[in-house]
Amino acid sequence: MSVLFSLVQSVFQEAATVTAVTGLAYTGTVLTVASTSVLSRDPQRRRDARATLTILIRRKAKR
């Protein structure tokens, strides 16, 4: 039973690490695109960045 508990604990720790890294990467991507959509001098680049933000941050419409 101890071996099984150790294995399950290891799997959960690895899953938590992967989840944290993925969340940080997603947050970094959203922050980069958001800052590009605000700070870019080129209007086309700002439009593209805003379009990308709408894809990355989708909200469910209220019914």
Secondary structure as GFF3:
##gff-version 3
##sequence-region A 1 63
A	DSSP	alpha_helix	2	39	.	.	.	ID=ss1
A	DSSP	alpha_helix	43	56	.	.	.	ID=ss2
###
